[in-house]
Amino acid sequence: MTKPTYEVTLQPIGRRIEVPAGTNLLDAARLAGVELVAICGGEGVCGSCRVHPVSGQLSPRTLTEEAELSDDDLAAGDRLACQAEVLSDVRVGIPPESFTTPQRLQLEGQEIPPALDPVVIPLEVEVLPPSLGDLRSDLTRLRASLAGLGHADLHFGLEVAADLPEKLRANNWRVRLAIRGDEVVAILPPPIADDCSQITNHCSLITDHCSLYGLAVDIGTTKLAAYLVNLESGETAAKTGAMNPQIAYGEDLISRIAYANDHPDGAQMLQGKLVETLNHLMDELCAEAKVSRAQVVEAVIVGNTAMHHLFVGLPVKQLGEAPYVAAVGEAMEFPASQVGLRLAVGAYVYLPPNLAGYVGADHVSMLLGAGLFGSGDFAKHPGRVSRSFTAEAVTTSVHKTIVALDIGTNTEISLFHAGKHYSCSCASGPAFEGAHIADGMRAAPGAIERVRIKGGEVKVHTIGGGAPVGICGSGILDVVAELLGAGLLDKRGVLKGNHPNLRVANNGIEFILTPAERSGIGGEIKITRQDVNEIQLAKGAIRAGIEILLKEAGIEDQDIELFVVAGAFGTYLDLQSAIRIGMFPDLPRPRFKQVGNAAGGGARKLLVSKEQRRLADEIAREVNYVELAVHPDFMKVYIKALAFG
Amino acid sequence: MTKPTYEVTLQPIGRRIEVPAGTNLLDAARLAGVELVAICGGEGVCGSCRVHPVSGQLSPRTLTEEAELSDDDLAAGDRLACQAEVLSDVRVGIPPESFTTPQRLQLEGQEIPPALDPVVIPLEVEVLPPSLGDLRSDLTRLRASLAGLGHADLHFGLEVAADLPEKLRANNWRVRLAIRGDEVVAILPPPIADDCSQITNHCSLITDHCSLYGLAVDIGTTKLAAYLVNLESGETAAKTGAMNPQIAYGEDLISRIAYANDHPDGAQMLQGKLVETLNHLMDELCAEAKVSRAQVVEAVIVGNTAMHHLFVGLPVKQLGEAPYVAAVGEAMEFPASQVGLRLAVGAYVYLPPNLAGYVGADHVSMLLGAGLFGSGDFAKHPGRVSRSFTAEAVTTSVHKTIVALDIGTNTEISLFHAGKHYSCSCASGPAFEGAHIADGMRAAPGAIERVRIKGGEVKVHTIGGGAPVGICGSGILDVVAELLGAGLLDKRGVLKGNHPNLRVANNGIEFILTPAERSGIGGEIKITRQDVNEIQLAKGAIRAGIEILLKEAGIEDQDIELFVVAGAFGTYLDLQSAIRIGMFPDLPRPRFKQVGNAAGGGARKLLVSKEQRRLADEIAREVNYVELAVHPDFMKVYIKALAFG
């Protein structure tokens, strides 16, 4: 008799696999092509392959699990994938930190969009051809047809008007217009279906040569993420990414602003490089989704204030000098051609508002992407939201007390409490991006992303699983947390005690993570006292920012009902490590949400929803920006926050 | 006892000169620096130096004048300047055809503008500087000040917003905005006067570094005329001209359209060449008027439909194929930067509507420039309007029956009658521009512009007075008219009879205008039978167009109350010659008005008056365009119109 097989469904990605009874969930996931973090290789000693069973029967909890999982996790019913065996059809949720990094990157963009209400909509129209008896211009005849459809007084920009004669003649005097408010931004072929009246707002009858698309881009200081969204269905049709080409002219914001200021045409050059890359990404997206550039009728671009200004062509000089103000705080929109972005001829670019010089449009977009405003669209996704990956599963509203932050060289923090929104920016430095760290690197294959110290044993897990070549932000965070847990690091950040991997070097005490013979670079990979101090400064700044906002609102840590962590690093980091080193307050785990690249998600929402743009304006209008540099309590709070625990 | 001296005032140019009693008006004009045409050199035998006394005492009319002047001229009290001697202070009007060509060109742009109501107006504003206590963006703080001035919700384009931080800081947080509707198009320094409240709409208190200017351009197929107009005073501050650089790619419209269609990027190249020249003209105008490019906040561009489309970047393919329709008939406006025209960063270009494929925006502008609509502004110029040079002296309204035309390779004709407007275009060919004429040339120095045949004697007058090098349009017209008057040409256009200058050559009979020994080119200058036929075809087309419009309105030649002739050739031509060859109907002379470059005048009006833009739209909406090619009577009328007299 053969073993029975059962179906394992992995959420939130929706992957399914049939496995023989008794297969453990780690193996089941691997068979389904889903890589989970398993630092110990499935031996049950690292506690990193945590999953959340939703339905079905698994083998009973093991003693290993009781030892490795936290009380919170145990209370929530969580399991270790390597320990839990399948005894029926099961459905299992995977928290973001249990995915390996490449797997996580694949997860983005699978969320459900908000109610469709895009700023650009289609309209089919038939036009009379000219004749010796009707010598009106092409545009005049088109206008007459539009008036008949109740669309008098539409505005046609230069490039769209120039496109009209050829498009009318090529399509036998029937075209599909892309309308943005009172302006026509593109002229497309008509749908193949003969009867225009059957075309609904949804794309079911429309072949893809004429559907309207939008481009959403999150311009990070380091990375670009670009998405092509079908404006008629709300679906993300393609996504891609690239390094920000401006990196060659300055790794961080400050050096890039300096480059723009110190070189003639420096800003223009930075803009040109960026737009060139965006145009390449557009080509990639269009090729992947098999749509033409002429169909991409709108773009939403988000970025921090400096990236925003450099993209738009606004001066950044005043961003680099006290008091560091933006040229433009308001939401902007202008023809894409004005910055050289090649979309449909009349397409516009929209950028949400910047809240301050160092709290940019990407923060606004993150707040929207995290679904903090209005919950209607997401209410249909039931389940335990605390462990759900997608941003939109955050079924809350701003009536709760919420902290939302995006960790980077500058960390932007928002606090919502009692109908008020407080926001600040803190200089957390680039340590979590792997910079200023002896063996630091970006989150790329070979980077150590998880670390466990168990007695004399040090276990590491790398992105891609290969030999370690360096350590990325989430790995550094883990090391510091584990050293604290092992008593090898004191409150002030001093390495001490006895451990085979701890040794005295020229520049002070070091902790060896990977000996030379097991690393992929021929040398050992270590953490220095200096590295620990960088992390100390970073986490101190972030925690101080949170504390100052809480002070402004007159509340305490424990009043926070929802703590949203956005961005790549914020999603990959181990919450327990972040709490252990004191970067985040020690809240019950269900209050934390790691929402991924919510800024990119917000950009996509802004593409398909006028309501989201209205919300963006409202956020900008109502924010209470707190300048930490002049806050009377900042120094005191910061110094306190520097201590580990 | 010395002779008394008297003041001679020359109208419409307003030049004044003191001369001894008894000086004739031709000499007085010369002393005043005003060149009048005097084919015979002041001998009183050519009748070309006709002037119209307005006030004061002149010597009695001579027998020479009675012989040389027409009955109409005599009845009007006209004199020959070479015969009339000054006996008191006098005021004398000079009809346009009595000026030499270079002098005429200098006269343009001296007319009184319409009531000032420009589309762009200035607004001074003071902005709070940023501080650690006020970290709002530059734009947000400016908006707050504007809201306080009752200007909330102004729109800022990309380039204007980018200009803001530097302008605010450079001018100590006080700037002068140029506002166009609800958009800010330029940021200028504030006036020097300390108290902003004293600044009125007029420019008296405003030093010129911050006055608002506009650029008006008439893009002819051959020539460009450009004007810089102070939008706050209405004055024309500078004017200049150049050849249309597209000439190198096709002399006439058809060949230029063909070039655009047949060469990849041909249209783009033609646009680029044109805009490059316009930018040079802008630099010239700004240098002459001592203003900066940043002050030029609006442009009005007029041209025929093909020039319009090539400038804007609209396709011209359908203009070159039946049924020859425009891409856009409506008035257009768009940022100047979109076509590469370098004005103030946010400046717009406005183009009035095209009435049809071959009745362009320049025709609309001509009708406005000729002052056919609304008379209020011009009523203050009394006097006998029939001989007045300036377009604006036409104190009429469309309630009269008016013909208005602009002669070129295509001649556009409008007829206003009984509240209706009829318009057509006729293919008059390039003969009047000197093309397709054996010794033809453009109106340039050395061109024969006036011809008189008296018995065996042939007198010619050249532009600039030098030795003849060719013959231009008004000269050709004169020759044909004089040959008809001398009985040397029959109704069918056949040269015949006995005259020392008439001879049989290889290609038929020729008439020698200038023998080789007196010409400036080493060879003789002649008129051939072929030349006469070219004129015949041209005048036949023009007259047929006029007649068809009259038929459409159901009226006759003699019902025309005002006959407006616009354009360079139309202004320089001798009306008597035009009537004699049958190109124009034989109306009483006072009904004719030669209005100069009224299209350029119209463009300037469109710069400073929203009302004129409204009128332009109205003209386009209400015109009845008559397509001659399909008019049932056209052939019959045309063949009849070919006959001379």
Boltz contact constraints between the chains, C-beta under 6 A:
constraints:
  - contact:
      token1: [A, 130]
      token2: [B, 323]
      max_distance: 6.0
  - contact:
      token1: [A, 130]
      token2: [B, 325]
      max_distance: 6.0
  - contact:
      token1: [A, 131]
      token2: [B, 323]
      max_distance: 6.0
  - contact:
      token1: [A, 132]
      token2: [B, 323]
      max_distance: 6.0
  - contact:
      token1: [A, 132]
      token2: [B, 627]
      max_distance: 6.0
  - contact:
      token1: [A, 132]
      token2: [B, 630]
      max_distance: 6.0
  - contact:
      token1: [A, 135]
      token2: [B, 323]
      max_distance: 6.0
  - contact:
      token1: [A, 135]
      token2: [B, 325]
      max_distance: 6.0
  - contact:
      token1: [A, 135]
      token2: [B, 356]
      max_distance: 6.0
  - contact:
      token1: [A, 137]
      token2: [B, 325]
      max_distance: 6.0
  - contact:
      token1: [A, 137]
      token2: [B, 326]
      max_distance: 6.0
  - contact:
      token1: [A, 137]
      token2: [B, 328]
      max_distance: 6.0
  - contact:
      token1: [A, 137]
      token2: [B, 329]
      max_distance: 6.0
  - contact:
      token1: [A, 138]
      token2: [B, 327]
      max_distance: 6.0
  - contact:
      token1: [A, 139]
      token2: [B, 328]
      max_distance: 6.0
  - contact:
      token1: [A, 139]
      token2: [B, 330]
      max_distance: 6.0
  - contact:
      token1: [A, 140]
      token2: [B, 329]
      max_distance: 6.0
  - contact:
      token1: [A, 158]
      token2: [B, 334]
      max_distance: 6.0
  - contact:
      token1: [A, 158]
      token2: [B, 338]
      max_distance: 6.0
  - contact:
      token1: [A, 161]
      token2: [B, 328]
      max_distance: 6.0
  - contact:
      token1: [A, 162]
      token2: [B, 313]
      max_distance: 6.0
  - contact:
      token1: [A, 162]
      token2: [B, 314]
      max_distance: 6.0
  - contact:
      token1: [A, 165]
      token2: [B, 315]
      max_distance: 6.0
  - contact:
      token1: [A, 165]
      token2: [B, 318]
      max_distance: 6.0
  - contact:
      token1: [A, 165]
      token2: [B, 327]
      max_distance: 6.0
  - contact:
      token1: [A, 313]
      token2: [B, 162]
      max_distance: 6.0
  - contact:
      token1: [A, 314]
      token2: [B, 162]
      max_distance: 6.0
  - contact:
      token1: [A, 315]
      token2: [B, 165]
      max_distance: 6.0
  - contact:
      token1: [A, 318]
      token2: [B, 165]
      max_distance: 6.0
  - contact:
      token1: [A, 323]
      token2: [B, 130]
      max_distance: 6.0
  - contact:
      token1: [A, 323]
      token2: [B, 131]
      max_distance: 6.0
  - contact:
      token1: [A, 323]
      token2: [B, 132]
      max_distance: 6.0
  - contact:
      token1: [A, 323]
      token2: [B, 135]
      max_distance: 6.0
  - contact:
      token1: [A, 325]
      token2: [B, 130]
      max_distance: 6.0
  - contact:
      token1: [A, 325]
      token2: [B, 135]
      max_distance: 6.0
  - contact:
      token1: [A, 325]
      token2: [B, 137]
      max_distance: 6.0
  - contact:
      token1: [A, 326]
      token2: [B, 137]
      max_distance: 6.0
  - contact:
      token1: [A, 327]
      token2: [B, 138]
      max_distance: 6.0
  - contact:
      token1: [A, 327]
      token2: [B, 165]
      max_distance: 6.0
  - contact:
      token1: [A, 328]
      token2: [B, 137]
      max_distance: 6.0
  - contact:
      token1: [A, 328]
      token2: [B, 139]
      max_distance: 6.0
  - contact:
      token1: [A, 328]
      token2: [B, 161]
      max_distance: 6.0
  - contact:
      token1: [A, 329]
      token2: [B, 137]
      max_distance: 6.0
  - contact:
      token1: [A, 329]
      token2: [B, 140]
      max_distance: 6.0
  - contact:
      token1: [A, 330]
      token2: [B, 139]
      max_distance: 6.0
  - contact:
      token1: [A, 334]
      token2: [B, 158]
      max_distance: 6.0
  - contact:
      token1: [A, 338]
      token2: [B, 158]
      max_distance: 6.0
  - contact:
      token1: [A, 356]
      token2: [B, 135]
      max_distance: 6.0
  - contact:
      token1: [A, 627]
      token2: [B, 132]
      max_distance: 6.0
  - contact:
      token1: [A, 630]
      token2: [B, 132]
      max_distance: 6.0
